[in-house]
Amino acid sequence: METEAVFSSSSRLTHFKAPGSSPLKSPDPITITPNLRRPPPPMFITTTTLPHPALPLPPRRASRFPIKNLSSTASTAAGVADGRQVVELPAGLRREMIPRHVAVIMDGNVRWARKRGLVAAAGHEAGARALKEMVESCIRFGIRVLSVFAFSYDNWIRPKVEVDFLMRLFEKEIQAQMGTFMREGIRISVIGDSSKLSPSLRGFIAQAVETTKDNKRLQLIVALSYSGKYDIIQACKSIAQKAKAGIIEPEDIDETLIEQELETKCTEFPYPDLLIRTSGELRVSNFLLWQLAYTEMFFVSRLWPDFGEDDFVEALRSYQLRDRRFGGRDDS
C-alpha cells in the first residue's frame, strides 16, 4: 500500500492519504518499522492488587453538537434507524458519507499518566473514559460499527502488575456498562485469543455477548488479546481442515471464503472505512491486517485519554475528503 504521511494544521495531526489524493509532504522522512517481536509463552494471570491512590479522571467533555430525535422514516434514507438520537452534524460533514465502520488503536494511556506524574493504572482508567465518550459520539453520528484495539496479544510481555490491572479493568467495565449497552442498543463482540484470559473474564465476556446479541444501534467490537497475524493463520488452518475433509476444493478458496473465517465474521461490515490511531505512532501494530486493505488512515499526535469529540470530527472531515477508488481510476 503506497501512502503519504500528512500533518494536520490544527493540532499537529498526522494521517496517511490514499493514493491519488492531494498530498502534503511531511517535513521529515518517516520510516515505519514492523514489530518483529514474537509473543512469549503463555503466562498465568493472578489478581495482584496495583496500589495507587484514587485519582480523578479528565473532566467530561460536553458535545458541541445538539442532539435531536428522529421521528420520521425519511431519516432512515440517510442511514439512521427510526427513533435513533443523532446530532445535527457540524459544518463540512455529510451524513451520507459518514463511515459505517470506524476502527481505533487507542494508544498513549501510559504516556498520558507519566506526563502527569501518575501511575499507569490512572492512564488506563482515563482511557476507558475516553472510549465511553467515543461510543456516545458514534451513536449520535450514526456510525454502525466501532472496533477498538483494547489489548494486543503482543502486550502480554508488559509488566505483570499492569496486565493484571487491565484484566480487572475489563471485568469492571463490562459489568458497569451492561445497563448502558442494553439501554442504548449496543451490541458487544470480542475478538482475540480468549485462552489466555482468566475464567472470570471469559465468563463476563460470554454473558455480555449473549445478552447484547440482538442490539442493533451500534456494534462495539473489542479486540482483546488479538493478533492480526494469528487471525489470518487461524483462518487458513480452518480452510485447510475443510479442504482436507473434502468440504471444499482448493479452487473454492477466495477472498470471500477467507473473510468468512476471520474473527470479524461477527459483523455485517468487517472492513473498517476509517482507522484512527492516537499518540503519534505511525503503524497498525498487528491490528486487523487483512481487513485494513483499503481502509483510510488517520494518525493523530494527541494521546488517547485526551482524544475528544472535536478530534473525532476532524478525523471524519478528513475521511470525507478522501477519494476512495479501491484500485480504480477517476478519469473525470
VEXMIDREN-662280 format. One record per atom (N, C-alpha, C): x, y, z. Coordinates in steps of 0.2 Angstrom, whole numbers. Example, Ala and Ser with C-alpha at 12.3 -4.5 7.8 and 13.67 -1.06 7.14 Angstrom:
REM residues 2
SITE      u      v      w
SITE     66    -28     39
SITE     62    -22     39
SITE     66    -16     39
SITE     64    -11     35
SITE     68     -5     36
SITE     64      0     39
//
This chain:
REM residues 332
SITE      u      v      w
SITE      4     -6      0
SITE      0      0      0
SITE      4      6      0
SITE      4     10     -5
SITE      8     17     -5
SITE      4     22     -2
SITE      7     26      3
SITE      3     31      6
SITE      8     36      8
SITE      6     42     10
SITE     10     48     12
SITE      7     50     19
SITE     12     52     23
SITE     10     55     29
SITE      9     62     29
SITE      3     64     32
SITE      1     71     31
SITE      0     74     38
SITE      2     80     39
SITE      1     83     46
SITE     -5     88     46
SITE     -9     88     50
SITE    -15     92     51
SITE    -13     99     54
SITE    -16    104     52
SITE    -14    111     54
SITE    -16    112     61
SITE    -22    110     63
SITE    -25    112     69
SITE    -22    109     76
SITE    -20    103     76
SITE    -17    100     82
SITE    -11     95     80
SITE     -8     97     75
SITE     -2     93     73
SITE     -4     86     72
SITE    -10     85     69
SITE    -12     78     67
SITE     -9     75     61
SITE     -7     69     61
SITE     -4     66     55
SITE     -9     60     53
SITE     -9     59     46
SITE    -13     54     44
SITE    -10     52     37
SITE    -12     46     35
SITE    -10     44     28
SITE    -15     45     23
SITE    -13     48     18
SITE    -18     50     12
SITE    -18     44      7
SITE    -24     42      5
SITE    -24     37      0
SITE    -21     39     -7
SITE    -18     34    -11
SITE    -15     36    -17
SITE    -20     40    -21
SITE    -18     45    -25
SITE    -22     50    -29
SITE    -25     56    -26
SITE    -25     56    -19
SITE    -27     62    -16
SITE    -22     67    -15
SITE    -24     73    -14
SITE    -19     79    -14
SITE    -14     78     -8
SITE     -8     77    -10
SITE     -3     75     -4
SITE      0     82     -1
SITE      1     81      5
SITE      5     86      9
SITE     11     82     12
SITE     17     84     10
SITE     23     81     12
SITE     25     82     19
SITE     27     78     23
SITE     29     79     29
SITE     36     82     29
SITE     38     86     34
SITE     44     89     34
SITE     50     84     35
SITE     49     79     38
SITE     55     74     38
SITE     53     67     36
SITE     58     63     33
SITE     56     57     31
SITE     54     52     37
SITE     49     48     36
SITE     46     44     41
SITE     47     37     39
SITE     50     33     44
SITE     52     26     42
SITE     47     22     47
SITE     43     17     44
SITE     39     13     48
SITE     42      6     49
SITE     44      4     55
SITE     47     -2     55
SITE     43     -7     59
SITE     41    -13     55
SITE     37    -18     58
SITE     39    -20     65
SITE     35    -22     69
SITE     37    -25     76
SITE     38    -33     75
SITE     44    -35     75
SITE     45    -42     74
SITE     45    -46     80
SITE     44    -43     86
SITE     44    -47     92
SITE     39    -53     91
SITE     41    -59     94
SITE     36    -64     94
SITE     33    -65    101
SITE     27    -67    102
SITE     24    -67    108
SITE     27    -72    113
SITE     27    -71    119
SITE     31    -75    124
SITE     26    -81    125
SITE     29    -86    129
SITE     25    -92    131
SITE     19    -90    135
SITE     14    -94    135
SITE      8    -92    139
SITE     10    -91    147
SITE      7    -86    150
SITE      8    -85    157
SITE      1    -85    160
SITE      1    -86    167
SITE     -5    -86    171
SITE     -6    -79    174
SITE    -12    -77    174
SITE    -14    -71    177
SITE    -17    -72    184
SITE    -14    -68    188
SITE    -16    -68    195
SITE    -19    -61    197
SITE    -22    -60    203
SITE    -26    -54    204
SITE    -22    -50    209
SITE    -16    -49    207
SITE    -12    -44    212
SITE    -15    -37    212
SITE    -15    -34    217
SITE    -18    -28    218
SITE    -13    -22    216
SITE    -14    -18    212
SITE    -10    -12    210
SITE    -11     -6    214
SITE     -7     -5    219
SITE     -8      1    224
SITE     -8      7    220
SITE    -13     11    220
SITE    -12     18    218
SITE    -18     22    221
SITE    -17     28    222
SITE    -22     32    225
SITE    -28     33    221
SITE    -34     35    223
SITE    -40     37    219
SITE    -38     43    216
SITE    -38     43    209
SITE    -37     49    205
SITE    -42     51    201
SITE    -43     57    200
SITE    -49     60    196
SITE    -48     59    189
SITE    -53     57    185
SITE    -52     56    178
SITE    -53     63    175
SITE    -51     64    168
SITE    -52     70    165
SITE    -59     72    165
SITE    -60     79    165
SITE    -67     81    165
SITE    -71     79    159
SITE    -77     77    160
SITE    -81     75    154
SITE    -82     81    149
SITE    -81     80    143
SITE    -81     85    138
SITE    -89     85    135
SITE    -92     90    136
SITE    -99     91    133
SITE    -98     92    125
SITE   -103     88    122
SITE   -104     89    115
SITE   -106     96    113
SITE   -102     98    107
SITE   -104    105    105
SITE   -110    104    100
SITE   -112     98     98
SITE   -117     97     93
SITE   -124     95     96
SITE   -129     99     95
SITE   -135     97     98
SITE   -138     91     96
SITE   -142     87    100
SITE   -145     81     99
SITE   -152     82     97
SITE   -155     78     93
SITE   -162     78     91
SITE   -164     71     90
SITE   -171     70     91
SITE   -174     63     90
SITE   -176     63     83
SITE   -175     58     79
SITE   -178     57     73
SITE   -185     53     73
SITE   -190     56     71
SITE   -196     53     71
SITE   -199     51     65
SITE   -196     52     59
SITE   -200     51     53
SITE   -195     46     49
SITE   -198     42     45
SITE   -195     37     41
SITE   -190     40     36
SITE   -191     46     35
SITE   -187     50     30
SITE   -180     49     32
SITE   -179     50     39
SITE   -172     50     41
SITE   -168     43     40
SITE   -172     38     39
SITE   -168     31     38
SITE   -165     31     31
SITE   -167     36     26
SITE   -163     36     20
SITE   -156     38     21
SITE   -155     42     26
SITE   -148     45     27
SITE   -144     39     31
SITE   -147     33     32
SITE   -143     28     35
SITE   -144     28     43
SITE   -149     31     45
SITE   -150     31     53
SITE   -157     28     54
SITE   -157     23     59
SITE   -163     20     60
SITE   -168     24     63
SITE   -175     23     63
SITE   -180     26     66
SITE   -179     27     73
SITE   -180     33     76
SITE   -180     34     83
SITE   -173     35     86
SITE   -168     34     82
SITE   -161     35     85
SITE   -160     42     86
SITE   -156     43     91
SITE   -154     50     93
SITE   -148     51     89
SITE   -147     57     85
SITE   -141     59     81
SITE   -140     66     82
SITE   -135     69     80
SITE   -134     76     81
SITE   -135     79     74
SITE   -136     85     74
SITE   -135     89     68
SITE   -128     90     66
SITE   -125     87     61
SITE   -118     86     60
SITE   -115     93     59
SITE   -109     94     62
SITE   -106    100     61
SITE   -104    102     53
SITE   -103    108     52
SITE   -102    110     45
SITE    -96    106     42
SITE    -97    105     36
SITE    -92    101     32
SITE    -93     93     33
SITE    -97     91     37
SITE    -99     84     37
SITE   -105     82     33
SITE   -105     77     29
SITE   -111     75     26
SITE   -113     68     28
SITE   -120     68     30
SITE   -122     61     34
SITE   -121     55     29
SITE   -122     56     23
SITE   -122     50     18
SITE   -115     48     17
SITE   -110     52     20
SITE   -103     50     19
SITE   -100     48     26
SITE   -104     47     31
SITE   -102     45     37
SITE   -100     38     37
SITE    -94     36     39
SITE    -91     29     38
SITE    -96     24     42
SITE    -97     18     39
SITE   -101     13     43
SITE    -97     10     49
SITE    -90      9     47
SITE    -86      5     52
SITE    -80     10     53
SITE    -79     11     60
SITE    -73     15     62
SITE    -69     11     67
SITE    -62     10     65
SITE    -58      6     70
SITE    -53     11     73
SITE    -51     10     79
SITE    -47     14     83
SITE    -41     10     87
SITE    -35     12     86
SITE    -30     10     90
SITE    -29     15     96
SITE    -31     13    102
SITE    -31     18    107
SITE    -24     18    111
SITE    -20     22    109
SITE    -13     22    111
SITE    -11     28    115
SITE     -7     27    120
SITE     -5     33    124
SITE     -7     34    131
SITE    -10     29    134
SITE    -13     29    141
SITE     -7     30    146
SITE     -2     26    145
SITE      3     26    150
SITE      7     32    149
SITE      9     35    143
SITE     12     41    142
SITE      8     47    145
SITE      2     47    144
SITE     -3     52    147
SITE     -2     52    155
SITE     -2     46    158
SITE     -1     46    165
SITE      6     48    167
SITE     11     46    164
SITE     18     48    166
SITE     19     56    165
SITE     16     59    160
SITE     17     66    159
SITE     14     70    165
SITE      9     67    169
SITE      6     70    175
SITE      9     67    181
SITE     14     63    181
SITE     17     60    187
SITE     12     55    190
SITE      8     51    186
SITE      3     46    189
SITE      6     39    187
SITE      3     35    190
SITE      4     28    189
SITE      1     26    182
SITE      3     20    179
SITE      0     18    173
SITE     -8     17    173
SITE    -10     14    179
SITE    -17     12    180
SITE    -21     19    179
SITE    -19     24    181
SITE    -23     31    180
SITE    -24     32    173
SITE    -19     31    169
SITE    -19     32    162
SITE    -24     27    159
SITE    -24     21    161
SITE    -29     16    158
SITE    -36     18    160
SITE    -37     20    166
SITE    -44     22    168
SITE    -46     28    164
SITE    -42     33    163
SITE    -44     39    159
SITE    -45     37    152
SITE    -41     32    149
SITE    -43     29    143
SITE    -50     26    142
SITE    -52     22    147
SITE    -58     19    147
SITE    -64     25    147
SITE    -63     30    150
SITE    -67     36    150
SITE    -68     39    143
SITE    -62     39    139
SITE    -62     42    133
SITE    -66     37    128
SITE    -65     31    129
SITE    -69     26    125
SITE    -76     27    126
SITE    -79     28    132
SITE    -86     29    133
SITE    -88     35    129
SITE    -84     40    129
SITE    -86     46    125
SITE    -86     45    117
SITE    -81     41    115
SITE    -82     39    108
SITE    -88     35    106
SITE    -89     30    110
SITE    -95     26    109
SITE   -102     31    109
SITE   -102     36    113
SITE   -108     40    113
SITE   -108     44    106
SITE   -102     46    104
SITE   -101     50     98
SITE   -103     46     92
SITE   -101     40     92
SITE   -103     35     86
SITE   -110     34     86
SITE   -114     34     91
SITE   -121     33     91
SITE   -124     39     89
SITE   -122     45     91
SITE   -125     51     89
SITE   -124     52     81
SITE   -118     50     79
SITE   -116     52     72
SITE   -119     46     67
SITE   -122     41     70
SITE   -125     36     65
SITE   -120     31     63
SITE   -114     30     66
SITE   -109     25     64
SITE   -112     18     66
SITE   -111     13     62
SITE   -114      7     64
SITE   -109      2     68
SITE   -102      2     66
SITE    -98     -2     70
SITE    -92      2     72
SITE    -90      1     78
SITE    -84      3     81
SITE    -79     -2     84
SITE    -73     -3     81
SITE    -69     -8     83
SITE    -63     -5     87
SITE    -61     -7     92
SITE    -56     -4     96
SITE    -51     -9     98
SITE    -44     -8     98
SITE    -39    -12    100
SITE    -37    -11    107
SITE    -40    -15    111
SITE    -40    -14    118
SITE    -34    -17    121
SITE    -32    -23    119
SITE    -26    -26    121
SITE    -23    -31    116
SITE    -17    -30    114
SITE    -14    -34    109
SITE    -11    -40    112
SITE    -11    -46    108
SITE     -8    -52    110
SITE     -1    -50    112
SITE      3    -46    108
SITE     10    -44    110
SITE     10    -40    117
SITE      5    -38    119
SITE      5    -34    126
SITE      6    -39    132
SITE      6    -45    131
SITE      7    -50    137
SITE     14    -49    139
SITE     18    -46    136
SITE     25    -46    138
SITE     26    -39    143
SITE     21    -35    144
SITE     21    -30    148
SITE     22    -32    155
SITE     23    -27    160
SITE     24    -29    167
SITE     18    -32    169
SITE     18    -38    173
SITE     13    -42    176
SITE      8    -38    180
SITE     10    -33    184
SITE      6    -29    188
SITE      1    -25    183
SITE      4    -22    178
SITE      0    -18    173
SITE     -5    -23    170
SITE     -3    -28    167
SITE     -8    -33    164
SITE    -13    -35    168
SITE    -12    -37    175
SITE    -17    -39    179
SITE    -22    -33    180
SITE    -20    -27    181
SITE    -24    -22    182
SITE    -29    -21    176
SITE    -26    -21    170
SITE    -30    -21    164
SITE    -36    -26    164
SITE    -34    -32    165
SITE    -39    -38    165
SITE    -44    -36    170
SITE    -43    -34    176
SITE    -48    -32    181
SITE    -52    -26    179
SITE    -49    -21    175
SITE    -52    -16    172
SITE    -57    -18    167
SITE    -55    -23    163
SITE    -60    -25    158
SITE    -66    -28    161
SITE    -65    -32    166
SITE    -71    -35    170
SITE    -75    -30    173
SITE    -72    -25    176
SITE    -76    -20    180
SITE    -80    -16    175
SITE    -77    -14    169
SITE    -81    -10    164
SITE    -86    -14    161
SITE    -85    -21    159
SITE    -91    -25    156
SITE    -97    -25    161
SITE    -95    -26    168
SITE   -101    -26    172
SITE   -104    -19    173
SITE   -100    -14    173
SITE   -103     -7    175
SITE   -107     -5    169
SITE   -105     -7    163
SITE   -108     -4    157
SITE   -114     -8    154
SITE   -116    -14    157
SITE   -121    -18    154
SITE   -128    -14    153
SITE   -129    -10    158
SITE   -136     -7    158
SITE   -135     -2    152
SITE   -130      2    151
SITE   -129      6    146
SITE   -130      3    139
SITE   -126     -3    139
SITE   -127     -7    132
SITE   -134     -9    130
SITE   -138    -11    135
SITE   -145    -13    134
SITE   -149     -6    132
SITE   -148     -1    136
SITE   -152      5    136
SITE   -151      8    129
SITE   -144      8    127
SITE   -143     12    121
SITE   -142      7    115
SITE   -144      1    115
SITE   -144     -3    110
SITE   -137     -5    107
SITE   -132     -6    111
SITE   -126     -8    109
SITE   -124    -15    110
SITE   -122    -18    104
SITE   -120    -25    104
SITE   -113    -26    105
SITE   -111    -30    109
SITE   -104    -31    111
SITE   -101    -38    107
SITE    -96    -37    104
SITE    -92    -43    101
SITE    -85    -42    104
SITE    -82    -48    105
SITE    -75    -48    107
SITE    -71    -53    103
SITE    -66    -51    100
SITE    -61    -55     96
SITE    -54    -55     99
SITE    -51    -61     98
SITE    -44    -62    100
SITE    -44    -69    104
SITE    -38    -70    106
SITE    -36    -77    109
SITE    -39    -77    116
SITE    -45    -80    117
SITE    -48    -80    124
SITE    -44    -85    129
SITE    -40    -89    126
SITE    -37    -94    130
SITE    -33    -92    136
SITE    -30    -86    134
SITE    -25    -83    139
SITE    -29    -78    144
SITE    -35    -77    144
SITE    -39    -73    148
SITE    -41    -78    154
SITE    -43    -74    160
SITE    -45    -78    166
SITE    -52    -81    165
SITE    -53    -86    168
SITE    -60    -89    168
SITE    -66    -84    169
SITE    -64    -80    174
SITE    -70    -75    176
SITE    -71    -70    171
SITE    -65    -67    168
SITE    -66    -63    162
SITE    -69    -66    156
SITE    -68    -72    155
SITE    -71    -76    149
SITE    -78    -76    151
SITE    -80    -77    157
SITE    -87    -78    159
SITE    -91    -71    158
SITE    -88    -66    160
SITE    -91    -59    159
SITE    -92    -58    151
SITE    -87    -59    147
SITE    -87    -58    140
SITE    -93    -62    137
SITE    -93    -69    139
SITE    -98    -73    136
SITE   -105    -70    138
SITE   -106    -68    144
SITE   -113    -65    146
SITE   -114    -59    142
SITE   -110    -54    141
SITE   -111    -48    138
SITE   -113    -49    130
SITE   -109    -54    127
SITE   -110    -55    120
SITE   -117    -58    119
SITE   -119    -63    124
SITE   -125    -66    123
SITE   -131    -61    125
SITE   -130    -57    130
SITE   -136    -53    132
SITE   -137    -47    127
SITE   -132    -45    123
SITE   -132    -39    119
SITE   -133    -41    111
SITE   -134    -48    110
SITE   -133    -50    103
SITE   -138    -47     98
SITE   -144    -45    101
SITE   -150    -43     97
SITE   -150    -35     96
SITE   -145    -32    100
SITE   -145    -25     99
SITE   -143    -22     92
SITE   -145    -17     90
SITE   -144    -15     83
SITE   -141     -8     82
SITE   -141     -4     87
SITE   -139      3     86
SITE   -132      4     84
SITE   -127      1     88
SITE   -120      1     87
SITE   -117     -6     89
SITE   -113     -8     85
SITE   -109    -14     87
SITE   -102    -12     89
SITE   -100    -14     95
SITE    -94    -12     98
SITE    -90    -18     98
SITE    -85    -19     94
SITE    -80    -25     93
SITE    -74    -23     97
SITE    -73    -27    102
SITE    -67    -26    107
SITE    -62    -31    105
SITE    -56    -29    103
SITE    -50    -34    101
SITE    -46    -34    107
SITE    -46    -40    110
SITE    -43    -42    117
SITE    -39    -48    116
SITE    -32    -47    118
SITE    -28    -52    116
SITE    -28    -54    109
SITE    -28    -49    105
SITE    -29    -50     97
SITE    -23    -49     94
SITE    -22    -53     88
SITE    -16    -53     84
SITE    -19    -53     77
SITE    -17    -48     73
SITE    -20    -49     66
SITE    -16    -54     62
SITE    -10    -56     63
SITE     -6    -61     60
SITE    -10    -68     62
SITE    -11    -69     68
SITE    -14    -75     70
SITE    -21    -76     68
SITE    -25    -70     67
SITE    -32    -70     64
SITE    -31    -73     57
SITE    -26    -71     53
SITE    -26    -74     46
SITE    -23    -82     47
SITE    -19    -83     51
SITE    -17    -90     52
SITE    -22    -95     54
SITE    -26    -93     59
SITE    -32    -97     61
SITE    -37    -98     55
SITE    -38    -93     51
SITE    -42    -93     45
SITE    -40    -98     40
SITE    -33    -98     39
SITE    -30   -103     34
SITE    -31   -110     37
SITE    -29   -111     43
SITE    -30   -118     46
SITE    -37   -120     46
SITE    -42   -116     47
SITE    -49   -118     46
SITE    -51   -120     39
SITE    -48   -116     34
SITE    -50   -118     27
SITE    -46   -124     25
SITE    -40   -125     28
SITE    -36   -131     26
SITE    -39   -137     29
SITE    -42   -137     35
SITE    -46   -143     38
SITE    -52   -144     34
SITE    -55   -139     31
SITE    -61   -141     27
SITE    -59   -144     20
SITE    -54   -142     18
SITE    -51   -144     11
SITE    -49   -152     12
SITE    -46   -153     18
SITE    -44   -160     19
SITE    -49   -165     20
SITE    -55   -162     23
SITE    -61   -166     24
SITE    -65   -167     18
SITE    -63   -163     13
SITE    -67   -163      7
SITE    -73   -159      6
SITE    -74   -154     11
SITE    -79   -150     11
SITE    -79   -145      6
SITE    -73   -142      5
SITE    -71   -138     -1
SITE    -66   -140     -5
SITE    -65   -137    -11
SITE    -60   -139    -15
SITE    -55   -133    -16
SITE    -48   -134    -17
SITE    -44   -128    -17
SITE    -46   -122    -21
SITE    -49   -124    -27
SITE    -52   -118    -31
SITE    -57   -114    -28
SITE    -60   -117    -23
SITE    -66   -113    -20
SITE    -63   -108    -15
SITE    -56   -108    -14
SITE    -54   -103     -9
SITE    -53    -96    -13
SITE    -56    -91    -10
SITE    -56    -84    -12
SITE    -56    -79     -7
SITE    -57    -73     -8
SITE    -57    -68     -3
SITE    -63    -69      2
SITE    -69    -70     -2
SITE    -75    -71      2
SITE    -74    -77      7
SITE    -71    -82      5
SITE    -71    -88     10
SITE    -66    -86     16
SITE    -61    -83     14
SITE    -56    -81     20
SITE    -60    -76     24
SITE    -63    -71     22
SITE    -67    -67     26
SITE    -72    -70     31
SITE    -75    -76     28
SITE    -79    -79     32
SITE    -76    -83     38
SITE    -69    -84     38
SITE    -66    -87     43
SITE    -62    -83     48
SITE    -62    -76     46
SITE    -58    -71     50
SITE    -63    -70     56
SITE    -60    -67     62
SITE    -64    -66     68
SITE    -69    -60     67
SITE    -68    -56     62
SITE    -73    -51     61
SITE    -79    -53     57
SITE    -80    -60     56
SITE    -86    -63     53
SITE    -92    -61     58
SITE    -90    -59     64
SITE    -96    -57     68
SITE   -100    -51     66
SITE    -97    -47     61
SITE   -101    -41     60
SITE   -103    -41     52
SITE   -108    -37     51
SITE   -110    -36     44
SITE   -105    -32     40
SITE   -101    -28     43
SITE    -97    -23     40
SITE    -89    -25     42
SITE    -86    -30     40
SITE    -80    -32     43
SITE    -74    -28     41
SITE    -75    -24     36
SITE    -69    -19     33
SITE    -70    -12     36
SITE    -65    -10     40
SITE    -66     -3     43
SITE    -65      2     37
SITE    -69      7     37
SITE    -69     13     32
SITE    -63     17     34
SITE    -63     18     41
SITE    -58     23     44
SITE    -54     20     50
SITE    -48     21     50
SITE    -44     19     56
SITE    -41     25     59
SITE    -42     26     65
SITE    -39     31     69
SITE    -34     28     74
SITE    -27     31     74
SITE    -23     29     79
SITE    -20     36     83
SITE    -20     35     89
SITE    -18     41     93
SITE    -11     40     95
SITE     -8     45     98
SITE     -1     46    101
SITE      4     47     97
SITE      3     48     90
SITE      8     50     86
SITE     12     44     82
SITE     10     38     84
SITE     14     32     81
SITE     11     31     74
SITE     15     29     69
SITE     13     28     63
SITE     13     21     60
SITE      9     17     63
SITE      9     10     61
SITE      3      7     64
SITE      1      1     61
SITE     -5     -3     63
SITE     -4     -8     68
SITE      2    -10     70
SITE      3    -14     76
SITE     -1    -20     76
SITE     -1    -24     71
SITE     -4    -31     70
SITE    -11    -31     72
SITE    -15    -25     70
SITE    -22    -25     71
SITE    -25    -25     64
SITE    -30    -30     63
SITE    -34    -31     58
SITE    -31    -30     51
SITE    -25    -34     50
SITE    -21    -34     45
SITE    -24    -35     38
SITE    -28    -40     38
SITE    -32    -42     32
SITE    -37    -36     30
SITE    -41    -35     36
SITE    -47    -30     35
SITE    -45    -23     33
SITE    -39    -21     34
SITE    -37    -14     33
SITE    -35    -13     26
SITE    -36    -17     21
SITE    -33    -17     15
SITE    -34    -10     11
SITE    -40     -8     12
SITE    -42     -2      9
SITE    -45      4     14
SITE    -43      3     20
SITE    -45      7     25
SITE    -42     14     24
SITE    -45     20     25
SITE    -42     26     26
SITE    -39     27     33
SITE    -33     30     33
SITE    -30     30     40
SITE    -29     37     42
SITE    -30     38     48
SITE    -29     45     51
SITE    -25     44     58
SITE    -19     47     58
SITE    -15     47     64
SITE    -14     54     67
SITE    -15     54     74
SITE    -15     60     77
SITE    -10     60     83
SITE     -7     65     85
SITE     -2     65     90
SITE     -5     65     97
SITE    -11     67     97
SITE    -14     68    104
SITE    -15     61    107
SITE    -13     60    114
SITE    -14     54    117
SITE    -21     52    118
SITE    -22     45    119
SITE    -29     43    119
SITE    -34     46    124
SITE    -31     47    130
SITE    -36     50    135
SITE    -38     57    134
SITE    -34     60    130
SITE    -36     67    128
SITE    -40     68    121
SITE    -41     62    118
SITE    -44     62    112
SITE    -52     63    113
SITE    -54     69    110
SITE    -61     70    111
SITE    -65     71    105
SITE    -71     73    106
SITE    -76     74    100
SITE    -74     78     95
SITE    -70     84     97
SITE    -68     88     91
SITE    -62     85     87
SITE    -58     81     90
SITE    -53     77     86
SITE    -57     72     82
SITE    -62     68     85
SITE    -66     64     81
SITE    -69     67     74
SITE    -72     73     75
SITE    -75     76     70
SITE    -69     78     65
SITE    -63     80     67
SITE    -58     82     62
SITE    -56     75     58
SITE    -56     70     61
SITE    -54     63     58
SITE    -60     62     53
SITE    -66     63     54
SITE    -72     62     50
SITE    -71     66     44
SITE    -70     73     45
SITE    -69     78     40
SITE    -64     75     35
SITE    -58     73     38
SITE    -53     71     33
SITE    -55     65     29
SITE    -58     60     32
SITE    -61     54     29
SITE    -65     56     23
SITE    -70     61     24
SITE    -74     63     19
SITE    -71     67     13
SITE    -65     69     14
SITE    -62     72      9
SITE    -58     67      4
SITE    -57     61      6
SITE    -53     56      3
SITE    -57     54     -3
SITE    -53     52     -8
SITE    -56     49    -15
SITE    -55     42    -15
SITE    -60     38    -13
SITE    -59     31    -12
SITE    -60     27    -18
SITE    -55     25    -22
SITE    -56     22    -28
SITE    -56     14    -28
SITE    -53     11    -23
SITE    -52      4    -22
SITE    -49      1    -28
SITE    -43      4    -30
SITE    -39      1    -36
SITE    -41      4    -42
SITE    -47      8    -43
SITE    -49     10    -49
SITE    -46     17    -51
SITE    -48     21    -56
SITE    -45     27    -58
SITE    -51     32    -59
SITE    -50     38    -57
SITE    -55     43    -58
SITE    -53     47    -64
SITE    -56     46    -70
SITE    -54     49    -76
SITE    -58     56    -77
SITE    -62     58    -72
SITE    -66     64    -73
SITE    -62     70    -72
//
